Amino acid sequence: MLKFYKWGGTILCLAGIGLTSFNIYPLNIVLSLVGSFLWTIAGLIQKDKPLFLVEFVAVVFYIMGVLHYIKL
C-alpha cells in the first residue's frame, strides 16, 4: 500500500506542477492537494518526520487555496 501512496502522490504532484506551468487553475491545486495528501500518509507510515511535515504544510496551503477559490 505504501508504494501506491508514494507513486500516486508523485504522479498527482507532477500533474499539478504541469498544470501550474500552463496556468490551469484550480485543477492544478486540486491534483497537488491530493498528491501531497498521499505523500503525507506515506511520511506518516514511514515515520519520516521531515517528509510528513513538508507535505502536511503543503496540504494546509492547498486547502487554503481551494477555500480562497470558492470564497469561503
N, C-alpha and C positions, 0 to 999 in steps of 0.2 A: 504493500500500500504506500509506503514511503516513496518508492520510485514513481508512483502515479502523481503524488503531490509535487515532487520535485520537477518532473518532466512537464506536467500540466501547468505548473506555475511558470516554468521557463517559457513555454510556448505562448502562454497568455501575456506574460510581461513583454516578450519580444513583439507580439502582435500589437500591444498597446503602444510600444515605442514607435513601431512603424506607422501606426495611425496618427500618433502625435506629429511625426515628421511631415505628414500630409494635412495636418490641422483638421482631422476628422474627430469632431467633438460632439457629444460626450462619450461616444463609444470607446475612445482611447482610455478614458478614465475608468469606465466600467470593466474593460478587459484587464487593465492594470490592477484594479482593485481585487478582482477575483484571483489573478496570478499572484499578487503579493499575499493575499489571504492564504493561498495554498502553501506558499513559502513560509508563512508564519506558522502554520501547522507543522511543516517539516522541521523548522527550527525548534519547535516545542518537543516534538518526538525525539529529535536528536540531542535534546538538552544543550543546544548551541545558543547561548545567551546573546552574543552579538548578532547572529543571524535573526533570531527571534525579535530582538529589539528594533533593528533597522526595518524589518518587514512590518512589524506591528505599527511603528510610527508611519510608515508609508500607507498602511491600510487606514489609519486615522485621517491622514491628509486626503486620501482619495475619497473617503466618506464625506469629509467636509466639502470637497469639490462637487460631489454629487448633490449634496444638500444645497449648496450655493446655486447650482444649475437649476434645481427645481424650486428655488426661492423659499426654502424653509428656514 
